[in-house]
Amino acid sequence: MCGSVAWAHRADAEGADLSTPTQAPSPPRPHAGGMLWSDPDDKPPKELRDAQAMLRRLGLLMALAMIAAMIVIYTR
């Protein structure tokens, strides 16, 4: 057995929580809370929300206009 593999499987070796010599150690546990009190709100600015709402309405209007156009073309 290779020397580098032999020490990785010993219980008293540094990094003993590794299952293979090439596997990274487990990631650190996340902190207990969610957002910090000093973190900014996760909401986009009002102008962006208004623009998104306008684009949503425009998309609905375009879909209805395409359906109406297909009905008009089909009935001719």
All heavy atoms as TSV, in Angstrom:
chain	resi	resn	atom	element	x	y	z
A	1	MET	N	N	0.856	-1.168	0.000
A	1	MET	CA	C	0.000	0.000	0.000
A	1	MET	C	C	0.899	1.227	0.000
A	1	MET	O	O	1.912	1.291	0.665
A	1	MET	CB	C	-0.898	-0.043	1.252
A	1	MET	CG	C	-1.996	0.957	1.210
A	1	MET	SD	S	-2.976	0.918	2.709
A	1	MET	CE	C	-4.395	0.063	2.114
A	2	CYS	N	N	0.497	2.225	-0.724
A	2	CYS	CA	C	1.273	3.451	-0.837
A	2	CYS	C	C	1.273	4.174	0.517
A	2	CYS	O	O	0.286	4.161	1.244
A	2	CYS	CB	C	0.647	4.330	-1.922
A	2	CYS	SG	S	1.531	5.875	-2.187
A	3	GLY	N	N	2.333	4.855	0.830
A	3	GLY	CA	C	2.459	5.521	2.127
A	3	GLY	C	C	1.434	6.625	2.321
A	3	GLY	O	O	0.926	6.832	3.409
A	4	SER	N	N	1.085	7.386	1.251
A	4	SER	CA	C	0.133	8.483	1.396
A	4	SER	C	C	-1.281	7.965	1.640
A	4	SER	O	O	-2.076	8.609	2.287
A	4	SER	CB	C	0.146	9.373	0.148
A	4	SER	OG	O	-0.250	8.616	-0.979
A	5	VAL	N	N	-1.606	6.778	1.110
A	5	VAL	CA	C	-2.928	6.204	1.342
A	5	VAL	C	C	-3.017	5.613	2.742
A	5	VAL	O	O	-4.044	5.720	3.401
A	5	VAL	CB	C	-3.230	5.128	0.267
A	5	VAL	CG1	C	-4.541	4.446	0.575
A	5	VAL	CG2	C	-3.268	5.747	-1.115
A	6	ALA	N	N	-1.929	5.036	3.223
A	6	ALA	CA	C	-1.946	4.376	4.520
A	6	ALA	C	C	-2.214	5.366	5.650
A	6	ALA	O	O	-3.002	5.081	6.545
A	6	ALA	CB	C	-0.618	3.657	4.756
A	7	TRP	N	N	-1.603	6.537	5.619
A	7	TRP	CA	C	-1.807	7.467	6.732
A	7	TRP	C	C	-3.193	8.101	6.687
A	7	TRP	O	O	-3.738	8.525	7.696
A	7	TRP	CB	C	-0.736	8.551	6.779
A	7	TRP	CG	C	-0.793	9.547	5.670
A	7	TRP	CD1	C	-0.102	9.525	4.513
A	7	TRP	CD2	C	-1.618	10.715	5.604
A	7	TRP	NE1	N	-0.427	10.581	3.719
A	7	TRP	CE2	C	-1.356	11.336	4.380
A	7	TRP	CE3	C	-2.547	11.289	6.454
A	7	TRP	CZ2	C	-1.979	12.504	3.986
A	7	TRP	CZ3	C	-3.171	12.453	6.057
A	7	TRP	CH2	C	-2.882	13.048	4.826
A	8	ALA	N	N	-3.837	8.193	5.497
A	8	ALA	CA	C	-5.147	8.833	5.396
A	8	ALA	C	C	-6.243	7.994	6.046
A	8	ALA	O	O	-7.286	8.511	6.396
A	8	ALA	CB	C	-5.485	9.082	3.930
A	9	HIS	N	N	-6.025	6.698	6.230
A	9	HIS	CA	C	-7.053	5.840	6.812
A	9	HIS	C	C	-6.828	5.572	8.296
A	9	HIS	O	O	-7.631	4.890	8.909
A	9	HIS	CB	C	-7.122	4.518	6.029
A	9	HIS	CG	C	-7.621	4.727	4.635
A	9	HIS	ND1	N	-8.925	5.045	4.373
A	9	HIS	CD2	C	-7.001	4.696	3.431
A	9	HIS	CE1	C	-9.091	5.186	3.063
A	9	HIS	NE2	N	-7.928	4.984	2.474
A	10	ARG	N	N	-5.789	6.118	8.874
A	10	ARG	CA	C	-5.571	5.949	10.314
A	10	ARG	C	C	-6.491	6.888	11.078
A	10	ARG	O	O	-6.727	8.017	10.687
A	10	ARG	CB	C	-4.115	6.289	10.677
A	10	ARG	CG	C	-3.153	5.269	10.159
A	10	ARG	CD	C	-1.738	5.456	10.682
A	10	ARG	NE	N	-1.568	6.571	11.587
A	10	ARG	CZ	C	-0.478	7.320	11.605
A	10	ARG	NH1	N	0.515	7.083	10.784
A	10	ARG	NH2	N	-0.371	8.298	12.462
A	11	ALA	N	N	-7.024	6.431	12.180
A	11	ALA	CA	C	-7.974	7.220	12.967
A	11	ALA	C	C	-7.311	8.413	13.651
A	11	ALA	O	O	-7.933	9.445	13.851
A	11	ALA	CB	C	-8.636	6.337	14.019
A	12	ASP	N	N	-6.036	8.291	14.003
A	12	ASP	CA	C	-5.367	9.380	14.717
A	12	ASP	C	C	-4.680	10.349	13.759
A	12	ASP	O	O	-4.065	11.306	14.200
A	12	ASP	CB	C	-4.360	8.817	15.728
A	12	ASP	CG	C	-3.269	7.995	15.045
A	12	ASP	OD1	O	-3.456	7.565	13.890
A	12	ASP	OD2	O	-2.243	7.779	15.682
A	13	ALA	N	N	-4.786	10.138	12.463
A	13	ALA	CA	C	-4.133	11.008	11.488
A	13	ALA	C	C	-4.916	12.315	11.346
A	13	ALA	O	O	-6.122	12.369	11.560
A	13	ALA	CB	C	-4.050	10.317	10.136
A	14	GLU	N	N	-4.205	13.356	10.957
A	14	GLU	CA	C	-4.853	14.632	10.703
A	14	GLU	C	C	-5.759	14.478	9.487
A	14	GLU	O	O	-5.375	13.898	8.479
A	14	GLU	CB	C	-3.800	15.697	10.441
A	14	GLU	CG	C	-4.376	17.075	10.227
A	14	GLU	CD	C	-3.295	18.098	9.974
A	14	GLU	OE1	O	-2.224	17.736	9.486
A	14	GLU	OE2	O	-3.553	19.256	10.273
A	15	GLY	N	N	-6.984	14.967	9.534
A	15	GLY	CA	C	-7.934	14.795	8.444
A	15	GLY	C	C	-8.564	13.421	8.444
A	15	GLY	O	O	-8.877	12.876	7.399
A	16	ALA	N	N	-8.761	12.823	9.603
A	16	ALA	CA	C	-9.299	11.467	9.686
A	16	ALA	C	C	-10.760	11.398	9.249
A	16	ALA	O	O	-11.260	10.327	8.993
A	16	ALA	CB	C	-9.165	10.943	11.106
A	17	ASP	N	N	-11.445	12.550	9.133
A	17	ASP	CA	C	-12.834	12.508	8.696
A	17	ASP	C	C	-12.972	12.337	7.186
A	17	ASP	O	O	-14.070	12.269	6.662
A	17	ASP	CB	C	-13.582	13.758	9.150
A	17	ASP	CG	C	-13.028	15.021	8.505
A	17	ASP	OD1	O	-11.843	15.020	8.107
A	17	ASP	OD2	O	-13.775	15.997	8.406
A	18	LEU	N	N	-11.863	12.224	6.474
A	18	LEU	CA	C	-11.888	12.030	5.036
A	18	LEU	C	C	-12.031	10.550	4.722
A	18	LEU	O	O	-11.371	9.714	5.313
A	18	LEU	CB	C	-10.611	12.559	4.392
A	18	LEU	CG	C	-10.277	14.019	4.655
A	18	LEU	CD1	C	-8.958	14.375	4.020
A	18	LEU	CD2	C	-11.367	14.901	4.128
A	19	SER	N	N	-12.900	10.220	3.752
A	19	SER	CA	C	-13.068	8.817	3.399
A	19	SER	C	C	-12.034	8.366	2.379
A	19	SER	O	O	-11.662	7.208	2.342
A	19	SER	CB	C	-14.473	8.553	2.872
A	19	SER	OG	O	-14.684	9.313	1.714
A	20	THR	N	N	-11.569	9.271	1.534
A	20	THR	CA	C	-10.496	8.954	0.586
A	20	THR	C	C	-9.491	10.099	0.621
A	20	THR	O	O	-9.827	11.214	1.027
A	20	THR	CB	C	-11.028	8.779	-0.849
A	20	THR	OG1	O	-11.580	10.021	-1.279
A	20	THR	CG2	C	-12.071	7.688	-0.939
A	21	PRO	N	N	-8.282	9.876	0.167
A	21	PRO	CA	C	-7.293	10.940	0.223
A	21	PRO	C	C	-7.630	12.128	-0.687
A	21	PRO	O	O	-7.131	13.214	-0.481
A	21	PRO	CB	C	-5.991	10.280	-0.202
A	21	PRO	CG	C	-6.298	8.903	-0.607
A	21	PRO	CD	C	-7.704	8.610	-0.268
A	22	THR	N	N	-8.463	11.946	-1.698
A	22	THR	CA	C	-8.770	13.048	-2.616
A	22	THR	C	C	-10.049	13.783	-2.259
A	22	THR	O	O	-10.389	14.749	-2.902
A	22	THR	CB	C	-8.907	12.508	-4.051
A	22	THR	OG1	O	-9.943	11.534	-4.069
A	22	THR	CG2	C	-7.610	11.899	-4.531
A	23	GLN	N	N	-10.806	13.323	-1.269
A	23	GLN	CA	C	-12.076	13.947	-0.926
A	23	GLN	C	C	-11.856	15.118	0.020
A	23	GLN	O	O	-11.059	15.046	0.953
A	23	GLN	CB	C	-12.996	12.922	-0.279
A	23	GLN	CG	C	-14.408	13.391	-0.145
A	23	GLN	CD	C	-15.304	12.296	0.387
A	23	GLN	OE1	O	-14.823	11.415	1.087
A	23	GLN	NE2	N	-16.570	12.364	0.070
A	24	ALA	N	N	-12.573	16.192	-0.238
A	24	ALA	CA	C	-12.452	17.383	0.596
A	24	ALA	C	C	-13.172	17.161	1.923
A	24	ALA	O	O	-14.120	16.373	2.003
A	24	ALA	CB	C	-13.058	18.580	-0.112
A	25	PRO	N	N	-12.752	17.847	2.982
A	25	PRO	CA	C	-13.464	17.725	4.265
A	25	PRO	C	C	-14.879	18.279	4.140
A	25	PRO	O	O	-15.198	19.041	3.250
A	25	PRO	CB	C	-12.617	18.548	5.228
A	25	PRO	CG	C	-11.805	19.442	4.392
A	25	PRO	CD	C	-11.621	18.762	3.067
A	26	SER	N	N	-15.746	17.893	5.048
A	26	SER	CA	C	-17.128	18.350	5.004
A	26	SER	C	C	-17.181	19.861	5.166
A	26	SER	O	O	-16.363	20.450	5.867
A	26	SER	CB	C	-17.939	17.661	6.097
A	26	SER	OG	O	-17.343	17.901	7.346
A	27	PRO	N	N	-18.172	20.531	4.514
A	27	PRO	CA	C	-18.251	21.989	4.590
A	27	PRO	C	C	-18.630	22.436	5.993
A	27	PRO	O	O	-19.241	21.688	6.757
A	27	PRO	CB	C	-19.351	22.331	3.584
A	27	PRO	CG	C	-20.158	21.099	3.465
A	27	PRO	CD	C	-19.223	19.958	3.702
A	28	PRO	N	N	-18.276	23.663	6.353
A	28	PRO	CA	C	-18.633	24.153	7.690
A	28	PRO	C	C	-20.146	24.281	7.814
A	28	PRO	O	O	-20.853	24.505	6.841
A	28	PRO	CB	C	-17.959	25.526	7.769
A	28	PRO	CG	C	-17.743	25.930	6.353
A	28	PRO	CD	C	-17.564	24.672	5.575
A	29	ARG	N	N	-20.640	24.130	9.035
A	29	ARG	CA	C	-22.070	24.253	9.292
A	29	ARG	C	C	-22.494	25.708	9.144
A	29	ARG	O	O	-21.760	26.612	9.534
A	29	ARG	CB	C	-22.388	23.756	10.700
A	29	ARG	CG	C	-22.190	22.269	10.834
A	29	ARG	CD	C	-22.275	21.789	12.253
A	29	ARG	NE	N	-23.146	22.563	13.109
A	29	ARG	CZ	C	-24.088	22.062	13.878
A	29	ARG	NH1	N	-24.271	20.771	13.920
A	29	ARG	NH2	N	-24.830	22.823	14.637
A	30	PRO	N	N	-23.693	25.975	8.584
A	30	PRO	CA	C	-24.146	27.362	8.444
A	30	PRO	C	C	-24.430	27.971	9.808
A	30	PRO	O	O	-24.662	27.261	10.781
A	30	PRO	CB	C	-25.418	27.247	7.613
A	30	PRO	CG	C	-25.866	25.843	7.797
A	30	PRO	CD	C	-24.636	25.025	8.071
A	31	HIS	N	N	-24.394	29.300	9.873
A	31	HIS	CA	C	-24.669	29.961	11.149
A	31	HIS	C	C	-26.129	29.754	11.532
A	31	HIS	O	O	-26.986	29.460	10.699
A	31	HIS	CB	C	-24.284	31.433	11.110
A	31	HIS	CG	C	-25.019	32.244	10.100
A	31	HIS	ND1	N	-24.704	32.221	8.762
A	31	HIS	CD2	C	-26.060	33.084	10.226
A	31	HIS	CE1	C	-25.517	33.024	8.122
A	31	HIS	NE2	N	-26.343	33.564	8.975
A	32	ALA	N	N	-26.429	29.916	12.782
A	32	ALA	CA	C	-27.725	29.537	13.338
A	32	ALA	C	C	-28.877	30.362	12.775
A	32	ALA	O	O	-29.948	29.833	12.512
A	32	ALA	CB	C	-27.686	29.673	14.858
A	33	GLY	N	N	-28.693	31.652	12.583
A	33	GLY	CA	C	-29.802	32.499	12.157
A	33	GLY	C	C	-29.877	32.652	10.653
A	33	GLY	O	O	-29.058	32.148	9.902
A	34	GLY	N	N	-30.901	33.364	10.220
A	34	GLY	CA	C	-31.062	33.663	8.801
A	34	GLY	C	C	-30.226	34.881	8.453
A	34	GLY	O	O	-29.005	34.854	8.513
A	35	MET	N	N	-30.902	35.958	8.132
A	35	MET	CA	C	-30.195	37.189	7.787
A	35	MET	C	C	-29.788	37.926	9.067
A	35	MET	O	O	-30.431	37.808	10.098
A	35	MET	CB	C	-31.091	38.088	6.944
A	35	MET	CG	C	-31.355	37.524	5.572
A	35	MET	SD	S	-32.487	38.508	4.579
A	35	MET	CE	C	-31.924	40.161	4.787
A	36	LEU	N	N	-28.729	38.668	8.966
A	36	LEU	CA	C	-28.301	39.498	10.080
A	36	LEU	C	C	-29.177	40.742	10.148
A	36	LEU	O	O	-29.768	41.155	9.161
A	36	LEU	CB	C	-26.843	39.897	9.906
A	36	LEU	CG	C	-25.837	38.743	9.890
A	36	LEU	CD1	C	-24.450	39.275	9.594
A	36	LEU	CD2	C	-25.850	38.004	11.197
A	37	TRP	N	N	-29.254	41.353	11.284
A	37	TRP	CA	C	-30.089	42.536	11.444
A	37	TRP	C	C	-29.600	43.675	10.570
A	37	TRP	O	O	-30.358	44.537	10.155
A	37	TRP	CB	C	-30.133	42.978	12.910
A	37	TRP	CG	C	-28.821	43.440	13.435
A	37	TRP	CD1	C	-27.869	42.677	14.017
A	37	TRP	CD2	C	-28.314	44.762	13.406
A	37	TRP	NE1	N	-26.779	43.434	14.350
A	37	TRP	CE2	C	-27.028	44.742	13.981
A	37	TRP	CE3	C	-28.784	45.970	12.939
A	37	TRP	CZ2	C	-26.233	45.860	14.089
A	37	TRP	CZ3	C	-27.995	47.093	13.068
A	37	TRP	CH2	C	-26.737	47.023	13.644
A	38	SER	N	N	-28.301	43.691	10.238
A	38	SER	CA	C	-27.742	44.781	9.448
A	38	SER	C	C	-27.828	44.522	7.948
A	38	SER	O	O	-27.466	45.384	7.158
A	38	SER	CB	C	-26.287	45.010	9.839
A	38	SER	OG	O	-25.548	43.829	9.580
A	39	ASP	N	N	-28.295	43.327	7.514
A	39	ASP	CA	C	-28.406	43.036	6.094
A	39	ASP	C	C	-29.522	43.876	5.485
A	39	ASP	O	O	-30.561	44.100	6.101
A	39	ASP	CB	C	-28.707	41.551	5.855
A	39	ASP	CG	C	-27.501	40.669	6.118
A	39	ASP	OD1	O	-26.384	41.223	6.197
A	39	ASP	OD2	O	-27.680	39.459	6.234
A	40	PRO	N	N	-29.329	44.335	4.243
A	40	PRO	CA	C	-30.385	45.127	3.601
A	40	PRO	C	C	-31.572	44.242	3.228
A	40	PRO	O	O	-31.467	43.024	3.164
A	40	PRO	CB	C	-29.700	45.673	2.347
A	40	PRO	CG	C	-28.620	44.685	2.063
A	40	PRO	CD	C	-28.158	44.174	3.406
A	41	ASP	N	N	-32.717	44.873	2.973
A	41	ASP	CA	C	-33.903	44.139	2.531
A	41	ASP	C	C	-33.614	43.451	1.206
A	41	ASP	O	O	-32.806	43.919	0.414
A	41	ASP	CB	C	-35.092	45.082	2.359
A	41	ASP	CG	C	-35.635	45.551	3.688
A	41	ASP	OD1	O	-35.385	44.864	4.695
A	41	ASP	OD2	O	-36.311	46.604	3.712
A	42	ASP	N	N	-34.296	42.354	0.961
A	42	ASP	CA	C	-34.085	41.589	-0.252
A	42	ASP	C	C	-35.016	42.040	-1.378
A	42	ASP	O	O	-35.091	41.391	-2.400
A	42	ASP	CB	C	-34.316	40.103	0.034
A	42	ASP	CG	C	-33.154	39.263	-0.395
A	42	ASP	OD1	O	-32.130	39.821	-0.810
A	42	ASP	OD2	O	-33.285	38.032	-0.338
A	43	LYS	N	N	-35.736	43.133	-1.180
A	43	LYS	CA	C	-36.684	43.599	-2.176
A	43	LYS	C	C	-35.978	44.490	-3.192
A	43	LYS	O	O	-35.132	45.301	-2.828
A	43	LYS	CB	C	-37.814	44.378	-1.505
A	43	LYS	CG	C	-38.686	43.495	-0.640
A	43	LYS	CD	C	-39.759	44.190	0.161
A	43	LYS	CE	C	-40.148	45.551	-0.198
A	43	LYS	NZ	N	-41.207	46.121	0.626
A	44	PRO	N	N	-36.335	44.362	-4.497
A	44	PRO	CA	C	-35.769	45.269	-5.495
A	44	PRO	C	C	-36.354	46.673	-5.330
A	44	PRO	O	O	-37.404	46.842	-4.695
A	44	PRO	CB	C	-36.180	44.651	-6.826
A	44	PRO	CG	C	-37.339	43.786	-6.525
A	44	PRO	CD	C	-37.191	43.353	-5.098
A	45	PRO	N	N	-35.718	47.679	-5.903
A	45	PRO	CA	C	-36.246	49.047	-5.784
A	45	PRO	C	C	-37.631	49.173	-6.437
A	45	PRO	O	O	-38.027	48.362	-7.270
A	45	PRO	CB	C	-35.229	49.903	-6.549
A	45	PRO	CG	C	-34.109	49.026	-6.902
A	45	PRO	CD	C	-34.476	47.622	-6.625
A	46	LYS	N	N	-38.370	50.207	-6.032
A	46	LYS	CA	C	-39.738	50.404	-6.520
A	46	LYS	C	C	-39.768	50.550	-8.036
A	46	LYS	O	O	-40.674	50.021	-8.689
A	46	LYS	CB	C	-40.352	51.632	-5.860
A	46	LYS	CG	C	-41.794	51.858	-6.287
A	46	LYS	CD	C	-42.440	52.941	-5.508
A	46	LYS	CE	C	-43.856	53.257	-5.884
A	46	LYS	NZ	N	-44.531	52.492	-6.856
A	47	GLU	N	N	-38.811	51.248	-8.635
A	47	GLU	CA	C	-38.806	51.418	-10.087
A	47	GLU	C	C	-38.698	50.068	-10.797
A	47	GLU	O	O	-39.362	49.827	-11.806
A	47	GLU	CB	C	-37.636	52.317	-10.522
A	47	GLU	CG	C	-37.723	53.748	-10.032
A	47	GLU	CD	C	-37.175	53.906	-8.617
A	47	GLU	OE1	O	-36.419	53.016	-8.172
A	47	GLU	OE2	O	-37.499	54.900	-7.970
A	48	LEU	N	N	-37.873	49.171	-10.264
A	48	LEU	CA	C	-37.709	47.857	-10.872
A	48	LEU	C	C	-38.978	47.026	-10.716
A	48	LEU	O	O	-39.404	46.345	-11.653
A	48	LEU	CB	C	-36.518	47.128	-10.248
A	48	LEU	CG	C	-36.206	45.741	-10.804
A	48	LEU	CD1	C	-35.914	45.803	-12.284
A	48	LEU	CD2	C	-35.038	45.138	-10.057
A	49	ARG	N	N	-39.616	47.095	-9.549
A	49	ARG	CA	C	-40.874	46.366	-9.352
A	49	ARG	C	C	-41.954	46.877	-10.298
A	49	ARG	O	O	-42.727	46.097	-10.868
A	49	ARG	CB	C	-41.337	46.488	-7.906
A	49	ARG	CG	C	-40.489	45.693	-6.936
A	49	ARG	CD	C	-41.113	45.755	-5.571
A	49	ARG	NE	N	-41.297	47.145	-5.167
A	49	ARG	CZ	C	-40.918	47.659	-4.009
A	49	ARG	NH1	N	-40.376	46.904	-3.104
A	49	ARG	NH2	N	-41.107	48.922	-3.730
A	50	ASP	N	N	-42.006	48.220	-10.490
A	50	ASP	CA	C	-42.983	48.788	-11.415
A	50	ASP	C	C	-42.717	48.339	-12.844
A	50	ASP	O	O	-43.637	48.006	-13.593
A	50	ASP	CB	C	-42.969	50.316	-11.336
A	50	ASP	CG	C	-43.501	50.837	-10.011
A	50	ASP	OD1	O	-44.180	50.059	-9.297
A	50	ASP	OD2	O	-43.237	52.014	-9.687
A	51	ALA	N	N	-41.446	48.317	-13.239
A	51	ALA	CA	C	-41.085	47.877	-14.591
A	51	ALA	C	C	-41.427	46.400	-14.790
A	51	ALA	O	O	-41.918	46.012	-15.855
A	51	ALA	CB	C	-39.600	48.123	-14.846
A	52	GLN	N	N	-41.194	45.577	-13.780
A	52	GLN	CA	C	-41.534	44.162	-13.888
A	52	GLN	C	C	-43.041	43.966	-14.032
A	52	GLN	O	O	-43.497	43.144	-14.833
A	52	GLN	CB	C	-41.030	43.401	-12.664
A	52	GLN	CG	C	-39.534	43.205	-12.648
A	52	GLN	CD	C	-39.059	42.582	-11.348
A	52	GLN	OE1	O	-39.717	42.676	-10.322
A	52	GLN	NE2	N	-37.891	41.960	-11.400
A	53	ALA	N	N	-43.824	44.725	-13.282
A	53	ALA	CA	C	-45.282	44.631	-13.374
A	53	ALA	C	C	-45.755	45.072	-14.756
A	53	ALA	O	O	-46.642	44.447	-15.356
A	53	ALA	CB	C	-45.937	45.477	-12.289
A	54	MET	N	N	-45.155	46.148	-15.288
A	54	MET	CA	C	-45.541	46.629	-16.609
A	54	MET	C	C	-45.197	45.580	-17.678
A	54	MET	O	O	-46.006	45.314	-18.577
A	54	MET	CB	C	-44.815	47.940	-16.923
A	54	MET	CG	C	-45.211	48.532	-18.262
A	54	MET	SD	S	-44.316	50.025	-18.692
A	54	MET	CE	C	-42.662	49.413	-18.802
A	55	LEU	N	N	-44.027	44.960	-17.582
A	55	LEU	CA	C	-43.647	43.927	-18.553
A	55	LEU	C	C	-44.553	42.701	-18.443
A	55	LEU	O	O	-44.868	42.059	-19.446
A	55	LEU	CB	C	-42.185	43.543	-18.358
A	55	LEU	CG	C	-41.167	44.576	-18.828
A	55	LEU	CD1	C	-39.759	44.155	-18.438
A	55	LEU	CD2	C	-41.264	44.775	-20.329
A	56	ARG	N	N	-44.968	42.358	-17.236
A	56	ARG	CA	C	-45.886	41.244	-17.048
A	56	ARG	C	C	-47.220	41.536	-17.748
A	56	ARG	O	O	-47.769	40.680	-18.456
A	56	ARG	CB	C	-46.111	41.022	-15.552
A	56	ARG	CG	C	-46.176	39.580	-15.154
A	56	ARG	CD	C	-46.271	39.396	-13.656
A	56	ARG	NE	N	-45.028	39.775	-12.986
A	56	ARG	CZ	C	-44.938	40.689	-12.030
A	56	ARG	NH1	N	-45.994	41.311	-11.592
A	56	ARG	NH2	N	-43.772	40.956	-11.479
A	57	ARG	N	N	-47.745	42.751	-17.569
A	57	ARG	CA	C	-48.998	43.129	-18.234
A	57	ARG	C	C	-48.824	43.160	-19.745
A	57	ARG	O	O	-49.708	42.733	-20.497
A	57	ARG	CB	C	-49.475	44.491	-17.729
A	57	ARG	CG	C	-49.990	44.459	-16.297
A	57	ARG	CD	C	-50.665	45.764	-15.927
A	57	ARG	NE	N	-49.784	46.919	-16.021
A	57	ARG	CZ	C	-49.106	47.436	-15.011
A	57	ARG	NH1	N	-49.209	46.908	-13.801
A	57	ARG	NH2	N	-48.338	48.480	-15.190
A	58	LEU	N	N	-47.679	43.668	-20.217
A	58	LEU	CA	C	-47.411	43.725	-21.652
A	58	LEU	C	C	-47.345	42.318	-22.249
A	58	LEU	O	O	-47.863	42.074	-23.339
A	58	LEU	CB	C	-46.106	44.474	-21.920
A	58	LEU	CG	C	-45.682	44.591	-23.384
A	58	LEU	CD1	C	-46.697	45.406	-24.171
A	58	LEU	CD2	C	-44.306	45.197	-23.487
A	59	GLY	N	N	-46.729	41.385	-21.536
A	59	GLY	CA	C	-46.653	40.001	-22.006
A	59	GLY	C	C	-48.035	39.379	-22.113
A	59	GLY	O	O	-48.337	38.673	-23.083
A	60	LEU	N	N	-48.902	39.641	-21.147
A	60	LEU	CA	C	-50.266	39.125	-21.190
A	60	LEU	C	C	-51.033	39.743	-22.359
A	60	LEU	O	O	-51.732	39.046	-23.102
A	60	LEU	CB	C	-50.983	39.418	-19.866
A	60	LEU	CG	C	-52.410	38.913	-19.743
A	60	LEU	CD1	C	-52.453	37.392	-19.852
A	60	LEU	CD2	C	-53.003	39.370	-18.433
A	61	LEU	N	N	-50.876	41.047	-22.555
A	61	LEU	CA	C	-51.542	41.730	-23.660
A	61	LEU	C	C	-51.057	41.183	-25.003
A	61	LEU	O	O	-51.860	40.952	-25.919
A	61	LEU	CB	C	-51.294	43.239	-23.564
A	61	LEU	CG	C	-51.909	44.085	-24.672
A	61	LEU	CD1	C	-53.428	44.068	-24.557
A	61	LEU	CD2	C	-51.387	45.500	-24.613
A	62	MET	N	N	-49.741	40.942	-25.144
A	62	MET	CA	C	-49.194	40.398	-26.395
A	62	MET	C	C	-49.729	38.993	-26.661
A	62	MET	O	O	-50.048	38.645	-27.805
A	62	MET	CB	C	-47.667	40.386	-26.339
A	62	MET	CG	C	-47.033	41.761	-26.379
A	62	MET	SD	S	-47.289	42.592	-27.937
A	62	MET	CE	C	-46.272	41.607	-29.001
A	63	ALA	N	N	-49.831	38.170	-25.625
A	63	ALA	CA	C	-50.359	36.817	-25.797
A	63	ALA	C	C	-51.813	36.866	-26.252
A	63	ALA	O	O	-52.219	36.130	-27.172
A	63	ALA	CB	C	-50.231	36.033	-24.496
A	64	LEU	N	N	-52.621	37.722	-25.636
A	64	LEU	CA	C	-54.025	37.851	-26.048
A	64	LEU	C	C	-54.135	38.393	-27.468
A	64	LEU	O	O	-54.992	37.953	-28.254
A	64	LEU	CB	C	-54.783	38.748	-25.070
A	64	LEU	CG	C	-54.977	38.165	-23.668
A	64	LEU	CD1	C	-55.609	39.206	-22.747
A	64	LEU	CD2	C	-55.827	36.912	-23.727
A	65	ALA	N	N	-53.285	39.347	-27.847
A	65	ALA	CA	C	-53.309	39.898	-29.200
A	65	ALA	C	C	-52.924	38.833	-30.233
A	65	ALA	O	O	-53.509	38.774	-31.322
A	65	ALA	CB	C	-52.360	41.094	-29.291
A	66	MET	N	N	-51.972	37.977	-29.911
A	66	MET	CA	C	-51.578	36.905	-30.840
A	66	MET	C	C	-52.725	35.913	-31.016
A	66	MET	O	O	-52.980	35.452	-32.126
A	66	MET	CB	C	-50.323	36.193	-30.335
A	66	MET	CG	C	-49.155	37.101	-30.182
A	66	MET	SD	S	-47.700	36.830	-31.146
A	66	MET	CE	C	-47.685	35.223	-31.711
A	67	ILE	N	N	-53.415	35.577	-29.931
A	67	ILE	CA	C	-54.550	34.660	-30.032
A	67	ILE	C	C	-55.648	35.292	-30.885
A	67	ILE	O	O	-56.226	34.638	-31.759
A	67	ILE	CB	C	-55.065	34.279	-28.628
A	67	ILE	CG1	C	-54.037	33.401	-27.918
A	67	ILE	CG2	C	-56.412	33.577	-28.719
A	67	ILE	CD1	C	-54.355	33.137	-26.468
A	68	ALA	N	N	-55.944	36.570	-30.656
A	68	ALA	CA	C	-56.969	37.261	-31.437
A	68	ALA	C	C	-56.565	37.313	-32.912
A	68	ALA	O	O	-57.406	37.096	-33.802
A	68	ALA	CB	C	-57.195	38.668	-30.881
A	69	ALA	N	N	-55.301	37.578	-33.206
A	69	ALA	CA	C	-54.830	37.622	-34.592
A	69	ALA	C	C	-54.947	36.257	-35.253
A	69	ALA	O	O	-55.334	36.163	-36.432
A	69	ALA	CB	C	-53.387	38.119	-34.631
A	70	MET	N	N	-54.639	35.188	-34.534
A	70	MET	CA	C	-54.761	33.850	-35.114
A	70	MET	C	C	-56.225	33.508	-35.388
A	70	MET	O	O	-56.551	32.892	-36.409
A	70	MET	CB	C	-54.128	32.817	-34.190
A	70	MET	CG	C	-52.613	32.843	-34.210
A	70	MET	SD	S	-51.840	31.458	-33.419
A	70	MET	CE	C	-52.272	31.712	-31.725
A	71	ILE	N	N	-57.126	33.924	-34.509
A	71	ILE	CA	C	-58.552	33.676	-34.737
A	71	ILE	C	C	-59.029	34.437	-35.969
A	71	ILE	O	O	-59.760	33.889	-36.805
A	71	ILE	CB	C	-59.371	34.053	-33.479
A	71	ILE	CG1	C	-59.071	33.063	-32.361
A	71	ILE	CG2	C	-60.865	34.098	-33.788
A	71	ILE	CD1	C	-59.681	33.429	-31.040
A	72	VAL	N	N	-58.626	35.695	-36.114
A	72	VAL	CA	C	-59.018	36.514	-37.262
A	72	VAL	C	C	-58.462	35.896	-38.546
A	72	VAL	O	O	-59.177	35.783	-39.551
A	72	VAL	CB	C	-58.538	37.960	-37.105
A	72	VAL	CG1	C	-58.669	38.744	-38.402
A	72	VAL	CG2	C	-59.324	38.643	-35.987
A	73	ILE	N	N	-57.214	35.471	-38.556
A	73	ILE	CA	C	-56.604	34.863	-39.745
A	73	ILE	C	C	-57.273	33.544	-40.074
A	73	ILE	O	O	-57.527	33.235	-41.248
A	73	ILE	CB	C	-55.086	34.702	-39.544
A	73	ILE	CG1	C	-54.414	36.065	-39.534
A	73	ILE	CG2	C	-54.478	33.817	-40.630
A	73	ILE	CD1	C	-52.948	36.023	-39.147
A	74	TYR	N	N	-57.598	32.757	-39.093
A	74	TYR	CA	C	-58.176	31.437	-39.309
A	74	TYR	C	C	-59.594	31.535	-39.868
A	74	TYR	O	O	-60.015	30.722	-40.693
A	74	TYR	CB	C	-58.189	30.643	-38.003
A	74	TYR	CG	C	-58.735	29.254	-38.148
A	74	TYR	CD1	C	-58.002	28.264	-38.810
A	74	TYR	CD2	C	-59.987	28.923	-37.624
A	74	TYR	CE1	C	-58.517	27.000	-38.961
A	74	TYR	CE2	C	-60.507	27.665	-37.775
A	74	TYR	CZ	C	-59.761	26.685	-38.433
A	74	TYR	OH	O	-60.265	25.419	-38.578
A	75	THR	N	N	-60.373	32.527	-39.434
A	75	THR	CA	C	-61.760	32.629	-39.865
A	75	THR	C	C	-61.885	33.218	-41.273
A	75	THR	O	O	-62.949	33.166	-41.851
A	75	THR	CB	C	-62.579	33.493	-38.887
A	75	THR	OG1	O	-61.982	34.774	-38.753
A	75	THR	CG2	C	-62.654	32.803	-37.542
A	76	ARG	N	N	-60.871	33.800	-41.841
A	76	ARG	CA	C	-60.944	34.361	-43.197
A	76	ARG	C	C	-60.901	33.323	-44.231
A	76	ARG	O	O	-60.533	32.317	-44.336
A	76	ARG	CB	C	-59.810	35.351	-43.415
A	76	ARG	CG	C	-60.075	36.627	-42.690
A	76	ARG	CD	C	-59.072	37.642	-43.079
A	76	ARG	NE	N	-59.516	38.910	-42.528
A	76	ARG	CZ	C	-59.017	40.039	-42.887
A	76	ARG	NH1	N	-58.086	40.107	-43.788
A	76	ARG	NH2	N	-59.460	41.140	-42.364
